[in-house]
Amino acid sequence: MNDKVILGTVVMLVSLNTALPGLANQQDDARNAAEIAVINQELVDVRVLRSHGDEYTREFLLQFHNATQKYCQAFQLGVADQEKGRTRAFSDHVEQAAYQRGIEEAKTRVQVKTGLKENTLSDQPVDQKKYLPKQPLPNQARFINQIADDARQIGKDYDLYPSIIIAQAALESSWGTSELSLAPHHNLFGVKGKYNGRGVLKPTTEFVGSQSTQIQDVFRSYTSNKQSLQDYAKTLQQPLYREVHRSVTKSYREATHALVGRYATDPGYDKKLNQIIDSYRLTRYDDPKKDGNDQAQTMNRQQLRMPRKPHLRNTHQRTISKHKKFSPVVSVIGGAASAGAITGLKKLLVS
């Protein structure tokens, strides 16, 4: 009899140990999904939620409730701290994302209240440093050529500097090599949120005061690079970005300066953009195309593709740039932007 009891107990414990990892994984999945929903301020579809089973649903709702409370408290702290001129950091990624959005919300309120006449988002003067031109690396030249025409047209349509469009895309995507900028997401500018219901959770660097911190946030996912460029341009049509437009500024330096604290929390964001623009002579894309100058444009592109090598024929150069994949030797730091983080809180619904 005792042997049977012992045997039964062993069987029960073995079965429990087998089930526990699966249950733990389910709980982790539910917690992660709940935190993503709260960070992205998503509406929750109960039918989809229940399709995962009762255990998953209960864990999701519990974690959703906890994350929502943390988010709301941290968001309000961000608003209050920005108004009082102080900052703090959180180890919890939900709280850190909410806190940063609270800071941005407070900044936006100030801008709306003052009619955007005072540049309260950056106390630093416009960058006047001169950056020497240099030859782009093969992957950099290829990236510029890929988006230059679209950047020129979008700049014309939306009153923006094509040079800044290209520089921001290069900076935010590390010259088109970041995971977020590649298929299937094509997010060249680190724009947060969702686009037509498409989004992906990724780590990002944010600055609270002068301190950088890593948080998790949701970034938009596009079907093509052009869609990303167009959505970026539409984002800059908000009143907050008025001083980024060509019709308002006297130079691209003033426009990059206006991006600091608005588009990105990195205090050196304008200097990084200016260096890219000057180093690779991107201001040439700010000038309208002139009829009869197609040959010169073609020559410029051929010079950009590869460093000149007199012993190689042009056809051979084009073959190399088309088929050989170059890993970036030097690339600037991307992923510092926080566009979309300044939008107000959406209503959370669970029904």
N, C-alpha and C positions, 0 to 999 in steps of 0.2 A: 504494500500500500504506500509506504514511504517513498519507495523507488518511483512509483507512478507519479506522486506529487512532485518529487524533484525533477523528473523528466518533463512533466507538464510545465513547471516553472521555467526550466531552461528553454523550452520551445517558445513560451510566451516572451521571454526576454530577447531571444534571437529575433523574433518577429518584430518586436518593438524597435530594436536597434536597426533593423532593416528599414523600418518606416520613418524613423526619426530624421535621417538625412534628407529624404524626400520632402518631409514636412518642413524642415528648416529651409530648404531651397524655395519652397512655395512661399514661406513667410518672407524671405528675403526679396523674392520677386514682387510680392504684394507691397512691401515697404518701399522698394525702389519705384514702383509704378505710382504709388500714392505721392511720394515726394516730387516726382517729375510732374504730376498733375498739378500739385500746389505751386511749384516754381513757375510753371507755364500758365497758371491760372486757367486750367482747362475745365470745361463742363464734363461731368462724369455720366456716361451712359450705363444705367443700371442693368440693362439687359446684357450688355457685353460683360459687365462686371460679374454678374451671376453665372455666366457661362463658364467661368473658371472654377466653380464649385463653392460650397458653403465656407470651407476653411479659408480659402483665398479671399472671399468676399468679406468675411468678418475681420481678417487681418488688415485688408485694404482700408476698410472703413475706420478701424481703430487708428491706423497710421495716418490716414488722411486727416482725421480730426486733430491728432497731435501736431502734424506738420502745419496745418492751417493756423492753429493757435500760435505756434512759433513764428510763422511767417508774418502774421498780423502784428505781433508784438515787436518783432525786429524791424518791420517796415516803419512803424510809428517812431521807434527809436531813431531810425535813420533820418526821418523828417525833423524830429526834435533836435538831434545832434547837429544837423546841418544849420539849422536856425541859430544854434548856440555856438557854432564854430568849433565843435569838437568831434572826434571820431573814435571808433572802437572796432575791434575785429572779433569774429566768431569762428570757432572750429567747425561748427555744424554748417554744411553747405546750404541748407534751406534758409537758415537765419542770415548767413552772409549774403546770399542773393537778395533776400528781402530787404536787408539793411542798406545795401548799395542802391536798390531801387527807391528806397525812402529818401536817401540823399539826393538822388537825381530828381525825384518828384519835388522836393523842396527847392532845388535849383530852378526847376521849370516854373514853379509858382512865382519866384522872384522875377524871372524874366518876363512872365506874362504881366505881372503887376507893374513893372517899370516900362512896359512897352518895348522891351528889347533894346532900349537906348543905351543902357550901361553894360559894359562888358564885365559882368561880375564873375564870370566863370573862369577867367584867367587874368591874373594880375601882372603877368610877365609881359614885357614889350614884344613887339613883332620881331621875329628872328631876322637879323641883318647879316648873319654870317654867310660868307661866300664858300661854296663847296666846289671843288675842282672837278671838271668832267673826267670821265674814265670810260674805258671800253667795257661794255657789258659782257658778262659770261654768256656762254651759249644758251643756257636755260633761261637767263634773264632776257636776252634778245628775242628768243622764241616767244616768251610770254608777252612781251610788249607788242610784237607783231600780231599775236593772236587776238588781242583785244583793242588795238589802237583804232581801227575803223569804227567799231561800235562805240568806243569812248568818245571819239570825235563827234559822231552823230548825236549821241545822248547828251553830250555837253551843249551842243547847239539847241537841242529840243528843250532842255531843262535849265538853260542859263547857268551852266556849270563849267569849270575849267577841266578840259580833257586831261591835262597834265596831272591834276589832282586825282581824277578818277583812276588813271593808270597807276599812280603812285600808291594810292590807298589800296587798290586791289593787290599790288605787289607786296605791300607791307603786311596786310591782313592775311594773305594766303601764302606768305613766304615764296613769292614768285610762282604761285600755282602748284606748289608741292605739298601743302598741308592736306591732311586727311579730309578736312571739312570742305576744301575747295575742289577736290576731285569728285568724279562720279561715285555715287549717285546724287551727291548733295549740291555741288557746283556753287557753294556759298563763298564768294570771293572776298566779301567784306566783313565777315563775322557778324552779320545782322542777326539779332536774337528774335525769338518767338517762333511762329509758324507761318508758312506761306501756303495758302490753299490746303490747309490741313496737314502739311508736311513739316516735320521738325525732327531734330535729333539732339539728344543730351550729350554735351561735351564739356570737358574742363576748360576754364578760361582764366586769365589773369586780370584782376581788377585792382585799382588803386584806391585805398581809403586814406585820404591825405597824401602823404608821401610814401606810405607803406604799400607794397604789393602783396596780394594774397590770391591763392588759388581757390576757385569755387566751381561748382557744376551749374550749368545753365543750358537752356534749350535754344538751339540755333535753327534758323530757317533752312529748308531743303528745297532746291530748285531743280528743274529738269534740264537747264542749260546755263552756260556762262552768261549769255545775253539776257536771260530772264533775271539773273542775279544783278547784272548791271542796271537794268531797267528798274528793278525794285529798289535798289540803292538810291537811284536818282529820285524816285518818288518819295523815299524817306526824307531826303533833303529838301523837299518842298514844304515841310512843316515850318511854322513861324520861327521855331527855335533856331533854324539854320539859315535865316534870312541873310546874315552877314557872310555866308559862304558863296553867295551868288555873284556872278561876274558883274551884273548891273549895279551892285551895291558896293563892291570892293574896288580898290585901285590896282591891286596886283594879286597874284596867286599867293603871295606871302601873307597878306591880310586874310585871305580865305582859309589857309591852313591854320592860321592863328585862331580863327573863329571856331575851328573844330575842337580845340582843346577844351575839355570839360563839358562839351556838348555831345560830340560823337564818341569821344574816347576819354577815359579817366587818366590816361598816361600823361603826366605834365610835360613830357618831352615829345609829344606826338607830332607837333608841327615841325620840329627840327628834323625828325626822321623822314617826314614827307618831303621837306625842302631838300634834304640831301639826295634823296632818290631823284627828284625832279631835276636838280642841277647836274648831278653826276651823269645822268643818261639823257640830258638835253630834251626833256619831255615837253618843254614849253613850245617846241615846234609844232606840236599837235594842237596848241591853242589857236594857231593862226588858221583862218579858213583856207580850204583847198583852192588853189588857183587853177583855172583852166589852162591847159597846155603845159602843165608842170608834172604830168604823170611820169615822165621819164626820170625826173629828179627824185620823185617819191619812190620809184622802183629802185633807184640806185641807193637811196638811203636805207631801204629795207635790206638790200643785199649786203650792205656794209654792216648792218646790225646783226645779221644772222650768225656770222662767224668772224673772229679776228682775221685780218688779212694775212694770207700766206701765199707769197708770190709763186711758189713752186706748185701750187694746186690750181687746177682749172676751175672756173666758176661752176661748171656742171657738177664737178666732184664735190665742191663745197655744198651745193644744194642737196646732194645725195646724203652727205654726212648729217646735215642738220635735220633731214627728214627721217632718217632711219635709226641713227644712233641715239641712245638715251644717255643724257649726261646727268649725273647726280650733282646737286648744287654744292659748290665748294664754299661759297660765302653767300649767306642770305640774311636779310634783316629779320628782326623779331616780329612775328605777326600775332594776331589774336588779342590785341589789346583793346579793341573797340567795344563799345557798349551801346550801339544804336539799338533802339527798341526797348532799352531798359528804363526809359523815362516815361513810358506810357502809364496811365493810371491803373488802379486795380480793377479787374473785371469781377463780376459777381460769381461766387462759387456756388454751384448747385449740386445737390445730391438728392435725387428723388426716386 
